[in-house]
Amino acid sequence: MKINKVLIIQTASIGDVILATPLIEKLHSFYPDAQIDFMLKKGIESIFIGHPYISSLIVWDKSTKKYSHLLDIINHNRDQKYDLIINLQRFFTSGFTTVLSRAKKTSGFNKNPLSLFFSNRVRHKIGVEGIQLHETDRNLSLIEKWTDDTKYPIKLYPNPADFAKTSQYKTHQYICVAPASLWYTKEYPVSKWVEFLKEVDHDAYIYFLGAKQDKSKCEQIIKASGHKNSLILTGKLSFLESAALMKDALMNFVNDSAPLHLASAVNAPTTAIFCSTVPSFGFTPLSENSVIVEVKEKLDCRPCGIHGLKSCPKKHFKCALNIDHKELLSRL
């Protein structure tokens, strides 16, 4: 099959979009002259500014007139006459978009309710006993039929302007800390971050990364720890600027959340803290210098779900509180 036009659909969170980047790398490698488009939700599109292999972005605004915008996108996709659409999501709306776009070939996971109408259906293997795949491997399985079974890297492309913007913070050695997550049970607790920062050399520079709404959490950690050389950059850097800063850090301390994958995308040194979720789900760091820190004791309640939760179901949160902060210190 000749492939001239491809669309990748991933309209979930920033971390999920980053984990889709190996498909871009591999499709370009196999079909260097093909047009590769990417459909994602509004607010994340800046992650692909200046990307060398993406032809165009299709941005779905979910904030207002969500389904009206989706119908406009479906009509646009139909006009594009794609040779192949790869749907990474397992929700009805993405399946609906895939089927109605009338591509020559479509590929997606069998958990999508409309996967019966896809040309290529692949079993989604997560949380299945005896099967441990990284999310990037699951995603790449959707294009094996048109490529092969080799792995490809997770990758983003911060541009010179991103490195120039962050160069002001690189006049000395520093570490980056991203303490927040969309889910409470994925977050290393504030009290544990405080324990960690109290023992970090107070002459060391620490940059706090995350979204604008994470600022108060960072302020709380800094105030309680008394670490004088801490600077809050939450909401002040773009995704690619954050990646440019993380790339040259002495170490990046992150939860099982988007900053973990941002670090992997630029091969930045990473210490990833897994609380309620487990590495076997396949969302582990991929940087050459990366370590996973998790609770040592066996907890019958862990994992409490494939995704994070808003609170600990058992009310004790041992999966996070029983992680020794000295394991983080050993990475410095």
NUBA-236142 format. One line per field, with one value per residue (C-alpha): residue number from 1; residue in one letter; z, y, x. Coordinates in steps of 0.02 Angstrom, whole numbers, plus 32768, in hexadecimal, padded with zeros to 4 digits. Last residue first. Layout:
zavex: (NUM	...)
zator: (A	...)
Z: (Z	...)
Y: (Y	...)
X: (X	...)
//
This chain:
zavex: (332	331	330	329	328	327	326	325	324	323	322	321	320	319	318	317	316	315	314	313	312	311	310	309	308	307	306	305	304	303	302	301	300	299	298	297	296	295	294	293	292	291	290	289	288	287	286	285	284	283	282	281	280	279	278	277	276	275	274	273	272	271	270	269	268	267	266	265	264	263	262	261	260	259	258	257	256	255	254	253	252	251	250	249	248	247	246	245	244	243	242	241	240	239	238	237	236	235	234	233	232	231	230	229	228	227	226	225	224	223	222	221	220	219	218	217	216	215	214	213	212	211	210	209	208	207	206	205	204	203	202	201	200	199	198	197	196	195	194	193	192	191	190	189	188	187	186	185	184	183	182	181	180	179	178	177	176	175	174	173	172	171	170	169	168	167	166	165	164	163	162	161	160	159	158	157	156	155	154	153	152	151	150	149	148	147	146	145	144	143	142	141	140	139	138	137	136	135	134	133	132	131	130	129	128	127	126	125	124	123	122	121	120	119	118	117	116	115	114	113	112	111	110	109	108	107	106	105	104	103	102	101	100	99	98	97	96	95	94	93	92	91	90	89	88	87	86	85	84	83	82	81	80	79	78	77	76	75	74	73	72	71	70	69	68	67	66	65	64	63	62	61	60	59	58	57	56	55	54	53	52	51	50	49	48	47	46	45	44	43	42	41	40	39	38	37	36	35	34	33	32	31	30	29	28	27	26	25	24	23	22	21	20	19	18	17	16	15	14	13	12	11	10	9	8	7	6	5	4	3	2	1)
zator: (L	R	S	L	L	E	K	H	D	I	N	L	A	C	K	F	H	K	K	P	C	S	K	L	G	H	I	G	C	P	R	C	D	L	K	E	K	V	E	V	I	V	S	N	E	S	L	P	T	F	G	F	S	P	V	T	S	C	F	I	A	T	T	P	A	N	V	A	S	A	L	H	L	P	A	S	D	N	V	F	N	M	L	A	D	K	M	L	A	A	S	E	L	F	S	L	K	G	T	L	I	L	S	N	K	H	G	S	A	K	I	I	Q	E	C	K	S	K	D	Q	K	A	G	L	F	Y	I	Y	A	D	H	D	V	E	K	L	F	E	V	W	K	S	V	P	Y	E	K	T	Y	W	L	S	A	P	A	V	C	I	Y	Q	H	T	K	Y	Q	S	T	K	A	F	D	A	P	N	P	Y	L	K	I	P	Y	K	T	D	D	T	W	K	E	I	L	S	L	N	R	D	T	E	H	L	Q	I	G	E	V	G	I	K	H	R	V	R	N	S	F	F	L	S	L	P	N	K	N	F	G	S	T	K	K	A	R	S	L	V	T	T	F	G	S	T	F	F	R	Q	L	N	I	I	L	D	Y	K	Q	D	R	N	H	N	I	I	D	L	L	H	S	Y	K	K	T	S	K	D	W	V	I	L	S	S	I	Y	P	H	G	I	F	I	S	E	I	G	K	K	L	M	F	D	I	Q	A	D	P	Y	F	S	H	L	K	E	I	L	P	T	A	L	I	V	D	G	I	S	A	T	Q	I	I	L	V	K	N	I	K	M)
Z: (8875	8859	890A	8948	88F2	894A	89EA	89D8	8A13	89C3	8A4F	8A38	8981	897B	8A31	8A00	8AA3	8A72	8A25	8986	897B	892E	8883	882A	87B1	871B	8709	87B3	886B	8840	88C9	8948	897C	89A6	8997	89EE	898F	895A	88B4	8862	87A8	8761	86C0	866B	85BB	85B6	859A	8637	8665	8627	8604	8680	86C9	8718	879C	87C9	887A	889B	8811	8820	8784	8791	86E8	868A	85E7	8546	84F1	84E0	8581	85E5	8599	85BF	8679	8674	863E	86D8	873C	87B0	8789	87C9	873F	875C	8736	86BE	8609	85B3	8637	8600	8548	8576	85DA	8545	84D7	8548	855B	85F2	866F	86AA	8735	8739	87F7	882E	88C0	88FF	89B1	89E1	8A7E	8A73	8AAD	8A42	89A9	89B1	89CD	8940	88CC	88FA	88DE	8831	87EE	879C	871F	86E0	870D	8734	87D3	87BB	8842	8851	88C8	8950	89CB	89AF	89A9	8A54	8A77	89C2	89DA	8A7B	8A2B	8993	8A0C	8A65	89BE	8990	88F8	8881	881F	88A1	888F	87D3	8756	8795	87FA	883D	87A0	87E5	877B	87B3	879A	8773	874F	86C3	867F	86B4	863A	85AF	85BC	853A	84C8	84D0	849D	8415	83CF	83B6	842A	83BE	8411	8410	844E	83F7	837B	839A	830E	82E4	822C	81BE	8171	81DC	826E	8272	8307	8365	8374	83F2	8460	8455	8487	851B	8559	8559	85E6	85C7	8649	8698	862F	867B	85D0	8529	84AB	8425	8378	82F7	8242	81BE	8244	8246	82D6	8332	8354	8410	841C	8486	83E8	83D3	8333	827B	81E4	812A	8091	8101	810A	818F	81D3	821C	8272	82B8	8302	834B	839A	83DF	841F	848B	8484	8444	83D7	8331	829A	81F8	8154	809D	80CD	8056	8096	8074	80F1	8174	815E	816C	820A	824F	8233	8289	831D	832B	8336	83B6	842D	8419	849D	84FF	8496	840F	839E	8349	82A5	8294	81EF	8195	8229	8208	8238	82D3	82D7	8356	8386	8441	841C	83EA	849D	84C8	844C	843E	83C5	830F	82BB	8202	81A9	80EF	80A3	804E	80D2	80D9	8141	81A9	81AF	81ED	8272	82B8	82B8	830A	838E	83B9	8401	84B3	84AA	8481	8514	8589	8549	856E	84F8	8444	83EE	8336	82BA	8205	8171	80BB	8031	805E	7FD0	8000)
Y: (82B4	8211	81D5	8267	821E	8178	81DC	8210	8162	812F	8100	819B	8174	80C0	80D4	8148	811F	8148	809C	80E4	8166	8203	8251	81B3	818D	811D	8061	804A	8029	7FEA	7FC7	7F91	7EF2	7F56	7F01	7F68	7FC5	805F	80A6	8101	80E6	8113	8169	8193	8150	81A6	8136	8159	80DD	80E5	802B	7FED	7F82	801F	8025	80A7	80DE	8131	812B	81AB	81C6	81FE	823D	8277	82C9	8264	82F2	8295	8236	82D8	8308	8257	826C	831D	82D1	8264	81D3	8253	82B6	82E0	831E	8313	8376	83D7	83F1	839F	83DB	8491	846A	83FC	848B	84FF	847E	8473	8530	8584	85FD	8594	8547	8595	859D	85BD	8569	85A9	85CA	851D	853E	8495	84CF	856D	8513	8488	84FE	856F	84D9	84A4	8556	855D	84BD	851A	856A	84C0	8469	8487	84B5	84E4	84B8	8509	84BC	852B	84E2	8434	83C1	837C	83F1	83DA	831F	832F	83BA	834D	82C7	833F	837B	82CA	826E	8282	81F3	81D9	828F	8287	8314	8313	8386	8386	83AD	83C9	8400	83FA	847C	8498	854C	85CB	8563	85CA	8658	85D5	85AD	8629	8604	8549	8565	85E0	855F	84E3	845B	83C0	8332	8278	81CE	8154	80CA	800F	7F8E	7F24	7F52	7FD6	7FD1	7F43	7F7A	801E	8002	7FA1	8046	8084	7FEB	7FF8	80B0	8082	800C	7F57	7EDB	7E42	7DB6	7DEE	7E6D	7F1C	7F62	7F06	7F5D	7EDB	7F24	7F43	7F6C	7FA2	7FF4	7FDA	7F5F	7FDE	8047	8029	8045	7FB7	7F60	7FE3	8046	8044	808D	8074	80CF	815E	8181	820B	81C2	8129	8183	8210	8197	8130	81CC	81FA	814A	8140	80CC	8143	8129	813A	8125	8165	8128	8159	81FD	824B	82FD	832B	82A7	82EF	839C	8357	82F9	8397	83FD	8374	837C	8438	8424	839B	8408	84A7	84F6	84B4	841A	8477	83EF	8422	83D1	83EC	83F1	83AA	8359	8316	83A6	83DE	849C	84B2	8403	8419	84BD	845A	8428	84AB	8470	83B4	834B	8310	82F4	82FB	829A	82BF	8234	8251	81F9	8160	80DD	8156	81D7	8153	811E	81CB	81FE	815A	8174	8219	81CB	81C9	8286	8290	8220	828E	832B	82E5	8292	82C4	8242	8225	8206	8233	81F0	8228	81E0	8128	80AB	8000)
X: (8455	83FA	8418	83AF	8317	832F	8344	828E	825B	81B7	813E	80D2	80B1	8072	803E	7FAE	7F51	7E9D	7E80	7E31	7EBE	7E76	7E56	7E8D	7F1B	7F03	7F12	7EC3	7EE9	7F96	7FBB	7F37	7F8F	802A	80D3	8158	81DE	817A	81B1	8243	8262	830B	833F	83E3	83C7	831E	8287	8222	8198	80E5	80D1	804F	80DB	8125	809B	8017	7FEE	8097	8118	81A4	820D	82C2	82F6	8390	8355	8346	82E7	8241	8262	825C	81B4	817A	819D	8156	80AE	8091	80D6	8126	81C2	8270	82E2	839F	843D	83D0	8405	8370	82F5	8308	82EC	8257	820C	8225	81CF	8137	8130	817C	8130	809C	8104	81B1	81C3	8275	82CD	8373	8339	82FE	829A	8244	8198	819B	81DD	815C	80C9	8101	810B	805A	801D	806D	8020	7F8F	8005	803C	80DD	8193	81F0	82A6	8323	83CE	844C	8494	8416	8460	83C9	839A	8308	82D1	82B0	824E	81E6	81C4	8186	8110	80CB	809B	80E4	8054	8006	7F7E	7F46	7F2A	7F4B	7FFD	806D	811F	8183	8233	82C6	837B	8402	84B8	84E6	84D0	8440	83A9	83CB	83DF	8325	82E8	837C	835A	82A5	82DA	8354	82C5	8284	8266	8209	822F	81F7	8269	823E	822F	8235	819C	818A	8137	8087	803F	80A9	8049	7FD6	805D	80BB	803C	804C	810A	8103	8095	811C	80E8	80DA	806D	806C	7FCA	7F6D	7F6C	7F8A	7F82	7F11	7EF1	7F08	7E80	7EAE	7E2F	7DC4	7D07	7D06	7D73	7CD7	7CD2	7D8F	7DD3	7E12	7E99	7EAA	7ED5	7E7E	7E9C	7E59	7E20	7D67	7D6B	7CC9	7D21	7DAF	7D45	7CC6	7D53	7D9C	7CF1	7CCF	7D6A	7E01	7E83	7F1C	7EC0	7F31	7EE7	7F32	7F21	7ED0	7E53	7E6F	7DB9	7D80	7DF4	7DA9	7CF8	7D2A	7D7A	7CDE	7C7A	7CF0	7CDC	7C1F	7C3C	7C9F	7C3B	7CAA	7D41	7D66	7DC6	7E0C	7EAD	7EE1	7F9C	7FF7	808E	80E4	8193	8207	81A8	81B8	812D	80F2	80D9	8081	7FE6	7FBC	7F39	7EB7	7EA6	7F0B	7F05	7FAD	7FD8	8062	8074	80DC	8184	81ED	817A	81D6	823E	81B2	813A	81B7	81DA	8122	80F1	8178	8122	8084	80C9	80D6	801C	7FF0	8055	7FFE	7F52	7ED5	7EB1	7F1F	7EF5	7F81	7F5A	7FBC	7FC7	8035	8034	8043	8000)
//
